[in-house]
């Protein structure tokens, strides 16, 4: 297993109690295993930042960043297909690739959810994994640039992924993504419109642990009643 991809998958997942408890172990694994120093340092900064938060703070920050903003969506095809018909076929193709390699996915998650994709890469031969990640280089770079602009400590994880791609993103594709309008995660009326548009899902959004609108419906309103956690600045 490629430990860098596995740790990236865990750190970009919705933070639950198990993840928060495992942070010291993840940091120790980075030190023990053959992970390039720049990648190790970037992941360590995110681990240290998560470790200073309580569970609720970590969850609210994650929801505010990744679930309340399509421009920061962790669903890869959101950035290239939006809600177009091509997205459905791309989902099917990706799911077929997973199944062809004996990789079973949780029914709650859509195939293009980045932490799931990274977990898949962690069990592939290294060369193949890096080649597949490189195909997402423009998406990874765009999300990373937006997180850095906010600023958010999660930018460190995307900087690490950019290093792991071992290739430069296509300049034209990256430029097109960065030209797209960034939505406001605090615009709850816009969020309501998005939820209304989510009439069809692809095997996902089943309860609190799932990614996407259902988790938002349960948590955003509660988060409004509490002071929002602020993102930390990446070092």
Helices and strands as residue ranges (DSSP letters): H 3-11, H 17-32, H 37-51, H 55-62, I 63-67, G 70-72, H 76-80, H 85-100, H 114-122, H 126-134, H 137-150, H 155-165, H 171-179, H 188-197, H 213-224
